[in-house]
Amino acid sequence: MGNDKFLKIAVEEVRRYTEEHLENPQDFDIYVVWVCKTLQNNKALLSTTLSDGMYFEATYNGDKKELYLDAYKKEKNVCVKVED
């Protein structure tokens, strides 16, 4: 599957999932953070403009013609100083 078709389906699934889990309906946009295609498989990381800390991983298995959607909630952001 090409990236354009894959991303269209992934964005639709993120929208469906998010709308099903919103307590208060509101407008939001979905954006793609990263996308990759390897052989017959696609993967993308997506998020929304909502401030709920959610992000999504969409994976298309080209062998099985299946899309998997994982939903994650950001728990913490830690800064780690690294010396050269």
C-alpha positions in Angstrom: 0.0 0.0 0.0 1.3 3.5 -0.8 2.0 6.0 1.9 -0.8 8.3 0.8 -3.5 5.6 1.1 -2.0 4.3 4.3 -1.9 7.7 5.9 -5.5 8.4 4.9 -6.7 5.2 6.6 -4.5 5.8 9.7 -5.8 9.3 10.1 -9.4 8.1 9.8 -8.8 5.4 12.4 -7.1 7.9 14.8 -10.1 10.2 14.4 -12.6 7.4 15.0 -10.7 6.2 18.1 -10.4 9.7 19.5 -14.0 10.7 18.9 -15.2 7.4 20.6 -13.1 8.2 23.7 -13.8 12.0 24.1 -16.0 12.9 27.0 -16.7 16.4 25.6 -16.9 16.6 21.8 -14.5 19.2 20.4 -12.7 20.0 17.2 -9.2 18.7 16.7 -6.7 18.1 14.0 -4.5 15.0 13.5 -0.9 15.3 12.4 1.7 12.8 11.3 4.9 12.8 13.4 6.8 10.1 11.4 6.1 7.6 8.6 8.0 4.8 7.0 7.4 2.2 4.4 9.5 -1.0 4.3 8.8 -3.6 1.6 5.0 -4.2 1.8 4.6 -2.7 5.4 3.9 0.8 6.6 4.2 2.4 10.0 3.4 5.9 11.2 3.3 7.8 14.5 0.4 10.3 14.8 -1.0 12.6 17.3 -3.8 15.2 17.7 -4.0 18.8 18.7 -5.8 17.9 21.9 -3.9 18.3 25.1 -4.7 14.8 26.4 -1.2 13.5 25.9 -2.2 10.7 23.5 -0.2 9.5 20.6 -0.8 6.6 18.1 1.2 4.1 16.2 -0.4 2.7 13.1 1.1 -0.4 11.4 0.0 -1.9 8.2 0.9 -5.6 7.7 1.0 -6.0 3.9 1.1 -9.8 4.0 -2.1 -10.0 6.0 -3.7 -6.8 4.7 -4.4 -5.7 8.3 -3.9 -2.3 10.0 -3.0 -2.3 13.7 -3.6 0.9 15.8 -1.9 1.3 19.2 -2.9 4.2 21.5 -0.5 5.5 24.1 -0.7 8.2 26.7 2.4 10.2 27.5 3.2 9.7 31.1 6.3 11.7 31.6 9.0 13.7 29.7 12.4 13.5 31.4 15.5 15.5 30.4 18.7 13.5 30.7 22.0 15.4 30.3 24.6 13.5 28.3 28.2 14.5 28.2 30.5 13.9 25.2 
